[in-house]
Amino acid sequence: MIDRQAIRRRWEAVGSKLDERGRRMFASGEALVAGWGGVEAVSEITGLARSTIGRGKKELKAAPLPKGRIRRGGAGRPDLSSRDATLVEDLRSVIEPATLGDPMRPMLWVSKSHEKLAVALQKKGHEISASSVKRLLPTLGYSRQSNRKADEGSKHPDRNAQFEHINAKVVAAQAAGQPVISVDTKKKELVGNYKNGGTDYRPKGDPRRVKVHDFEDKELGKVVPYGVYDISANAGWVSVGINGDTAQFAVASIRRWLDVMGRERYPDARELTITADGGGSNGSRVRLWKVELQKFADTTGLILHVHHYPPGTSKWNKIEHRMFCHITQNWRARPLTDRLAVVELIAATTTKAGLKVESALDTATYQKGIKVSDAEMKTLDIQGDAFHPEWNYTIRPRSASNQRG
């Protein structure tokens, strides 16, 4: 006679807590021990199908699976991304207008629910449920997080509308085959044998020895990495400056990106779309930034479309969570002993998604505190967009007779 109560107690105490394969094999073992009628009794107690218990019996007799597997090779349905070639990229495009994240960490999180994301993908022609979206998000580096990083204090009423405006302009430029770059300055870094955040593998009991105090070295000083991230190509350029973070340095870095990487990748480029923070050397109110961009447009012949993120939202800038965070990860726990080390560590940054970064030292000296007069501003060929012209504007090359400086 089958002792159903004993089987139930063992199932609740042990069997129900195992993984998929463990539950099958546990139930199959109980059925074998129970003898005649055991499969039916165990199926009723555990809720497992009789066919599942039957497979478990075969697994008890077969060779063990490789460590970490719970199904034989080829078992289970193929994953969604292999059946739907455009699903992952479409999911990424749906997420990004609403993406949040810490610029110094690769982990991202989303402000849309799984249900809303599924609906958006269904409108693009994909057959997908909210639960499938939930499973896919971790493969793109996203997770659900608490909202402690999302509170930014006061918010501009058109903040979200500006995000959508930038996204639409970027998508349009990419569709036209024109380059789109995200620019920003990484925080200044001390050069020398100073502690760098993070941990790395070292022989046990042999930590890297660094200076106790972070007093700036008078000879080595600090470096200022200014980045240019090509959104479409997933490639970046970083100019490592030894002077201040000025608008001249920022535009010089964009010029070097164009000379080193941009011209080769976009030989027929007529326009360049630039997304930037609202403050800093490339801020929306910085006159010198606009003057230098005008000079850049004049010499290259490119029409420049500039879009600034609203104040306090720099973490949305693509360069933050697509390039800078990976650079920080790459040199974690490694002192930036000299300027060449900074350049080499930046250039060695790669990701599984195919990110490639090039870098070079900029030894030029950029004067601080340059004032731009109203008269000089009037010489610029700059036109604001209808939507928030202080954040969105176009700079066109001037004719030779109208150029100043």
Disulfide bonds with the S-S distance in Angstrom:
none
